[in-house]
Amino acid sequence: MWGAIGIDGIVGIHVFQGNLNAPRFKAILKDSLIPQVNDRYGKGTWSLAQDNDPKHRASIAQNFLKTQKVLLKIFF
């Protein structure tokens, strides 16, 4: 299970089978998180905070987030 929390509570939960890897993380961002957050807060008005996990830093995820113009905050 993967989930996100916004300032006003749970934004989205995505349930999947298997291990979370960079391609699956990108798919969750694309199909679940970004559409839900854009609907809730408006496109371009929010930022994504995440830790320094390798799948978060992976080029497939980073490049996708750049194409979506998501402001990224990384916590170590």
Beta strands, then each sheet from edge to edge (+ up, - down):
strand 1: 2-6
strand 2: 9-14
strand 3: 47-51
strand 4: 71-75
sheet 1: 1+ 2-
sheet 2: 3+ 4+
end
